[in-house]
């Protein structure tokens, strides 16, 4: 592999592209913190996916590249593909991926899949998307998809991170969605963002499990409590968070859904770690 510089493309395809893999070009990169960045790549014309799904990404820096699962953060109508990633200094993929600049090549396997899709939920009035950290990525796709608003009257996205700077991606996503010429028409007045921090002191603090459990979440938003008769829930974050939110909603009577058997809630872990 070539050595990295800040401005020139560093990761062009030096090895043959493996079969069944698209070689796409990095369009833009945005760094939020020492630990978080987002990037956009070109989208192959033939590539179709459902908002909320994930794909396998890699770099053309080895004969047998390392691939990791990444939720697609852009909606299915977008002509580019967006991803939101952590940076792990010794992570097999992210230690290199965090160095990409526009013009570089990113590899993407051809098939997308996943359980955080509208098809896995039965109809309801409100959909709650519960995320921590980079677990917001699949919801960044879904809240920008008109189909979400065709299926639900209210879309409530929660995002919890350790520090305020880590909430920037979600805050900008929300601002852009309600202001967007296409999506704003659906999202304005129907999309709510509820964010909190757990380590840095901010006006709203606490794990989402505690905020829901104490009733503060409902009081802050002035909404009725979660109810499986009217609500659907999608969950994405760390394993520990999934476990706790899953038992919270199961305790309220929600049933887990899947592509083959849609029901009240769906779960997927935020992948790269
Ligand atoms: P906390 O700081 O109290 O651990 P991480 O960076 O470890 O993936 O965590 C991202 C966010 O998810 C943090 O705000 C963290 O809170 C929160 N979190 C971690 N575990 C859980 C859990 N079991 N339930 C709810 N939130 C959690």
Boltz pocket constraint, residues with backbone or C-beta under 6 A from the ligand:
constraints:
  - pocket:
      binder: B
      contacts: [[A, 132], [A, 133], [A, 160], [A, 161], [A, 162], [A, 196], [A, 197], [A, 198], [A, 199], [A, 207], [A, 208], [A, 209], [A, 237], [A, 238], [A, 240], [A, 241], [A, 242], [A, 244], [A, 245]]
      max_distance: 6.0
